[in-house]
Amino acid sequence: MPPKLNPQQQAAVKIIDRPLLVLAGAGSGKTRVITEKIAYLVQQGTPARHIAAVTFTNKAAREMKSRVSRLLDDKQSRGLRVSTFHSLGLDILRAEHKALDYKASITLFDEQDRLTLLRNLISQGVKDCDIDQVDQYNSQIGQWKNAFVTPPQAISRADALTLAPALLYDAYSRSLKAYNAVDFDDLILLPVLLFQQHAEVLEKWQNKIRYLLVDEYQDTNITQYQLVKLLAGNLGRFTVVGDDDQSIYAWRGAQPENLSQLQKDYGRLQVIKLEQNYRSSGRILKVANQLIANNPHTFEKKLWSELGYGDPLRVLSHKSDQAEAKQIAAEIVHHRFKHGGRYSDYAILYRGNHQSRLFEKELRENNVPYFISGSTSFFAYAEIKDVLAYLRLLVNPGDDAAFLRIINTPRREIGPTTLEKLGAYANERHISMFDACSEFGLQQRLSEKSVQRLTKFCGWINETALKIEREETFKVVHQMLEQINYQQWLQENSKTPAAAERRMKNVLELIEWLQRIAGSEEEGQKSLTEVIAKVMLLDILDRNQEEEAGDQVSLMTLHAAKGLEFPHVFLIGMEENLLPHQNSIETGNIEEERRLAYVGITRAQKTLTFSYCTHRKRYGEISESEPSRFLAELPEEDLEWANRKQLAPEEIKQRGKASLAQLKSMLA
């Protein structure tokens, strides 16, 4: 990155008196523009506490914060808000919970909690809903929320097909409210509804946030755009930075059209293009430009670079997916032997997670360390969440999310209607659901049997919590799992006995690990409360572990690779039905697939290798594959079809040496 901003970057930083759209091509220094602009705004007299910058990932927010801290001292940056869209939404909800008729301790439901609640509602009898379709209903509800459609609107617009999910959406929203809970999509939807219904609350937040900067603007959905518009007000005190060519989240509701919508909504909008790329060689950019030119554009732009023209891009063809994995592992070993460098200089990118398996096997066999980005976090497993929820409730009975997660895990015959009434009662009384169970007034709302079951459960939790204080903590935890027959519950709810066993192993590993965190008698043991607080924080950090890959080859999907860069990139599975993906071919969504390929190409700094197979194993069957249409859209003169010609004798000798050296290092 050059020490000085280029003229376009400079202009983007200094325009603060009108709405601004910065079209930032891949690798054109957009984060730098945002951070320099924050510093410039402060120097021009806008206090940092009145500036907010929002992005989509915690990682991007952290990167932005650390860059701002190099430009401003602590005093200048005090009160600056740099966060994800969802964190900003959560802050607004927590601050304004009264206006929305929520209690202060709002609980956030994750995907797992959301599916559990939907299943409960269906089995409770939301009519015409099929429990086997719960995933489709869940995604439909998410789409409605992201498209800014409320339950009453969904019901009024419903046809025969969408009426059942719309009624489920309504029941789901009511239940969430009764539990004093929100889900991930609500973190944007509810602030927008709040601002639309309460002008005075909106005015308060417009005074708080006097300048708004939005990163990755092409990934915003309709609801996020509404939030930006409301906060920025009629004057449009904002800078949005985005690239329509890198919009790859349509399946999550992202609308690249939001870029052109700005021109319609803000007559004074200025547009600046950042086209100088600081990442890739000229040839890589030429290939990327030619590919993406096949998509229609509202705004034309062409990336260029001063980093030299660079090597031709190689295209490898293979007889099978096994051969593909074998050759690419060998290529990495050979290239690193010949040029030195680190394993972390290499990335293997693919369209779908299932493509990583053969590569993992080959890299392991070649003793090459690798890191899979976006693989399932230990904390995401249902059994880990269950046990942590029990422990969370033991240390804090007011934790409604934990209460709801485990009240029926294993089953205690406490149905969703009971829980909805309990939630509504707790809400009216402004107390937790746990505390509500022991209130006399609850008996007027629930049957005697339901009250007995709830009281029994709460009594048992209190008893166990007391035991933990008096006896050896983890001995009591093991006893607790035996008392609830958790192992049997796993056996009944796993697809195979082996899966149940693996899940129980995870639970035991968790308890052992908590025990290590708690420390020994000699060091002075931490209480269970301290241990759980530490673990919940680790969970949040664990989800952002990506950048701690160390010196390892990165394996990741094209979606996960966005925003990253590597000296040497292998883009594998360049075949019809893989990239472009079969679903996208069938639904006519080739443009988004082309953008995905463009994102993959523009990750590469020095070398880029495409690879495809003529035959690939799918669902146990071997079928023929066609090279991707995208390969045919690339400039022929910049490609080298490596497998079409024989390797030179010198090259073969070099490869032999590399393999021998690798063998020696393995033996050593």
Disulfide bonds with the S-S distance in Angstrom:
none
